[in-house]
Amino acid sequence: MLISNAYAQAAAGAGTPQSSLMQFLPLVLIGLVFYFLLLRPQQQQAKKLKATLAALRRGDKVVTGGGIIATISKVISDEELEVALNDTVKVRVLRNTVVTVLSKPEPANGGKSDKAPAKTAAKAAETKTADDSADSTT
């Protein structure tokens, strides 16, 4: 008679769908935070680097994976570049070893095909203005 009966309590809402959803909600939130703070920015950075490597051309100043600063002297293939360390030393490197593009040279035509006509039109306007002012002073 010294031993009392122990009764098990029923768990509140043990089998309801709402409680199982609430158990997985923190895991889903952790997964979303992990994706948006780590995976997505890394994917965007990789995509940007891939586009930069695809756009490499002669004259670009680059830094290789080994820390060598060089200028691209020739694009050999989709995977190889020839870079000039100085006027006499040229080295072949893989395109994927380029880490950073330091500078891109200006295109030969300034990047615009209609730049020369615009310059001549501006120069003609200047000449006309100069002629007009010379006529008004005399």
C-alpha positions as a Markdown table, in Angstrom:
| # | Residue | x | y | z |
|---|---|---|---|---|
| 1 | Met | 0.0 | 0.0 | 0.0 |
| 2 | Leu | 3.0 | 2.2 | 0.1 |
| 3 | Ile | 3.2 | 2.2 | -3.6 |
| 4 | Ser | 0.9 | 4.6 | -5.4 |
| 5 | Asn | -0.3 | 4.0 | -9.0 |
| 6 | Ala | 1.5 | 6.1 | -11.7 |
| 7 | Tyr | -0.6 | 7.1 | -14.6 |
| 8 | Ala | 1.0 | 8.2 | -17.9 |
| 9 | Gln | -0.1 | 11.5 | -19.2 |
| 10 | Ala | -1.2 | 11.7 | -22.8 |
| 11 | Ala | 0.9 | 14.1 | -24.9 |
| 12 | Ala | -1.0 | 17.2 | -25.8 |
| 13 | Gly | -1.7 | 17.2 | -29.5 |
| 14 | Ala | 0.8 | 14.4 | -30.2 |
| 15 | Gly | -0.5 | 13.3 | -33.5 |
| 16 | Thr | -1.9 | 16.5 | -35.0 |
| 17 | Pro | -0.6 | 17.7 | -38.4 |
| 18 | Gln | -0.1 | 21.2 | -37.0 |
| 19 | Ser | 2.5 | 20.1 | -34.4 |
| 20 | Ser | 4.6 | 18.1 | -37.0 |
| 21 | Leu | 4.6 | 21.3 | -39.2 |
| 22 | Met | 5.8 | 23.3 | -36.2 |
| 23 | Gln | 8.6 | 20.8 | -35.6 |
| 24 | Phe | 10.0 | 21.2 | -39.2 |
| 25 | Leu | 9.5 | 25.0 | -39.5 |
| 26 | Pro | 12.8 | 25.9 | -37.8 |
| 27 | Leu | 14.7 | 23.5 | -40.1 |
| 28 | Val | 13.0 | 25.1 | -43.2 |
| 29 | Leu | 13.9 | 28.6 | -41.9 |
| 30 | Ile | 17.5 | 27.6 | -41.3 |
| 31 | Gly | 17.7 | 26.1 | -44.9 |
| 32 | Leu | 16.3 | 29.4 | -46.4 |
| 33 | Val | 18.8 | 31.5 | -44.4 |
| 34 | Phe | 21.6 | 29.3 | -45.5 |
| 35 | Tyr | 20.5 | 29.6 | -49.2 |
| 36 | Phe | 20.1 | 33.3 | -49.2 |
| 37 | Leu | 23.2 | 34.2 | -47.2 |
| 38 | Leu | 25.7 | 31.6 | -48.5 |
| 39 | Leu | 24.7 | 29.7 | -51.6 |
| 40 | Arg | 23.0 | 32.4 | -53.7 |
| 41 | Pro | 25.8 | 35.1 | -53.4 |
| 42 | Gln | 28.4 | 32.5 | -54.2 |
| 43 | Gln | 26.5 | 31.3 | -57.3 |
| 44 | Gln | 26.2 | 35.0 | -58.5 |
| 45 | Gln | 29.9 | 35.6 | -58.0 |
| 46 | Ala | 30.8 | 32.4 | -59.9 |
| 47 | Lys | 28.5 | 33.5 | -62.8 |
| 48 | Lys | 30.1 | 37.0 | -62.9 |
| 49 | Leu | 33.6 | 35.5 | -62.9 |
| 50 | Lys | 32.6 | 33.1 | -65.7 |
| 51 | Ala | 31.3 | 36.0 | -67.8 |
| 52 | Thr | 34.5 | 38.1 | -67.1 |
| 53 | Leu | 36.7 | 35.2 | -68.1 |
| 54 | Ala | 34.7 | 34.7 | -71.3 |
| 55 | Ala | 35.2 | 38.4 | -72.2 |
| 56 | Leu | 39.0 | 38.4 | -71.8 |
| 57 | Arg | 40.8 | 39.9 | -74.8 |
| 58 | Arg | 44.2 | 41.2 | -75.9 |
| 59 | Gly | 45.5 | 44.1 | -73.9 |
| 60 | Asp | 43.6 | 43.3 | -70.6 |
| 61 | Lys | 45.7 | 43.6 | -67.5 |
| 62 | Val | 45.0 | 40.5 | -65.3 |
| 63 | Val | 46.1 | 38.9 | -62.0 |
| 64 | Thr | 46.7 | 35.1 | -62.2 |
| 65 | Gly | 46.0 | 32.6 | -59.4 |
| 66 | Gly | 49.7 | 32.7 | -58.5 |
| 67 | Gly | 49.6 | 36.5 | -58.0 |
| 68 | Ile | 51.4 | 37.4 | -61.2 |
| 69 | Ile | 50.3 | 40.6 | -62.8 |
| 70 | Ala | 50.4 | 40.4 | -66.6 |
| 71 | Thr | 49.0 | 41.8 | -69.8 |
| 72 | Ile | 47.2 | 39.5 | -72.2 |
| 73 | Ser | 49.2 | 39.5 | -75.5 |
| 74 | Lys | 47.3 | 36.8 | -77.3 |
| 75 | Val | 44.2 | 34.6 | -76.8 |
| 76 | Ile | 45.3 | 31.2 | -78.0 |
| 77 | Ser | 42.1 | 29.2 | -77.5 |
| 78 | Asp | 39.0 | 29.1 | -75.2 |
| 79 | Glu | 41.2 | 27.6 | -72.5 |
| 80 | Glu | 44.6 | 29.2 | -73.0 |
| 81 | Leu | 46.0 | 32.7 | -73.0 |
| 82 | Glu | 49.4 | 34.1 | -73.7 |
| 83 | Val | 50.3 | 36.8 | -71.2 |
| 84 | Ala | 53.3 | 39.2 | -71.3 |
| 85 | Leu | 55.1 | 39.7 | -68.0 |
| 86 | Asn | 57.2 | 42.4 | -69.6 |
| 87 | Asp | 58.4 | 43.3 | -73.1 |
| 88 | Thr | 60.4 | 40.1 | -73.6 |
| 89 | Val | 58.9 | 37.4 | -71.3 |
| 90 | Lys | 55.6 | 35.8 | -72.5 |
| 91 | Val | 54.0 | 32.9 | -70.7 |
| 92 | Arg | 51.0 | 30.7 | -71.6 |
| 93 | Val | 48.4 | 30.3 | -68.8 |
| 94 | Leu | 45.0 | 28.7 | -68.5 |
| 95 | Arg | 42.1 | 31.0 | -68.7 |
| 96 | Asn | 40.7 | 29.6 | -65.5 |
| 97 | Thr | 43.8 | 30.7 | -63.5 |
| 98 | Val | 42.9 | 34.4 | -64.1 |
| 99 | Val | 41.5 | 35.7 | -60.8 |
| 100 | Thr | 40.9 | 39.4 | -61.4 |
| 101 | Val | 40.9 | 41.8 | -64.4 |
| 102 | Leu | 42.7 | 44.9 | -63.3 |
| 103 | Ser | 42.0 | 47.1 | -66.3 |
| 104 | Lys | 40.6 | 46.9 | -69.8 |
| 105 | Pro | 42.1 | 49.1 | -72.5 |
| 106 | Glu | 39.9 | 51.5 | -74.5 |
| 107 | Pro | 38.7 | 50.1 | -77.9 |
| 108 | Ala | 40.4 | 51.4 | -81.0 |
| 109 | Asn | 37.4 | 53.3 | -82.1 |
| 110 | Gly | 36.4 | 54.4 | -78.6 |
| 111 | Gly | 33.6 | 51.9 | -78.4 |
| 112 | Lys | 31.3 | 53.9 | -80.7 |
| 113 | Ser | 31.1 | 53.6 | -84.4 |
| 114 | Asp | 29.5 | 57.0 | -84.8 |
| 115 | Lys | 32.0 | 58.9 | -82.7 |
| 116 | Ala | 33.8 | 60.5 | -85.7 |
| 117 | Pro | 30.7 | 62.0 | -87.4 |
| 118 | Ala | 29.7 | 63.5 | -84.0 |
| 119 | Lys | 33.1 | 65.0 | -83.6 |
| 120 | Thr | 33.1 | 66.6 | -87.0 |
| 121 | Ala | 29.6 | 68.0 | -86.5 |
| 122 | Ala | 30.7 | 69.5 | -83.2 |
| 123 | Lys | 33.8 | 70.9 | -84.8 |
| 124 | Ala | 31.7 | 72.4 | -87.7 |
| 125 | Ala | 29.4 | 74.0 | -85.1 |
| 126 | Glu | 32.5 | 75.5 | -83.4 |
| 127 | Thr | 33.9 | 76.8 | -86.7 |
| 128 | Lys | 30.5 | 78.3 | -87.5 |
| 129 | Thr | 30.3 | 80.0 | -84.1 |
| 130 | Ala | 33.9 | 81.3 | -84.4 |
| 131 | Asp | 33.0 | 82.7 | -87.9 |
| 132 | Asp | 29.9 | 84.3 | -86.6 |
| 133 | Ser | 31.7 | 86.0 | -83.7 |
| 134 | Ala | 34.5 | 87.2 | -86.1 |
| 135 | Asp | 31.9 | 88.7 | -88.4 |
| 136 | Ser | 30.1 | 90.5 | -85.6 |
| 137 | Thr | 33.4 | 92.1 | -84.3 |
| 138 | Thr | 34.2 | 93.6 | -87.7 |
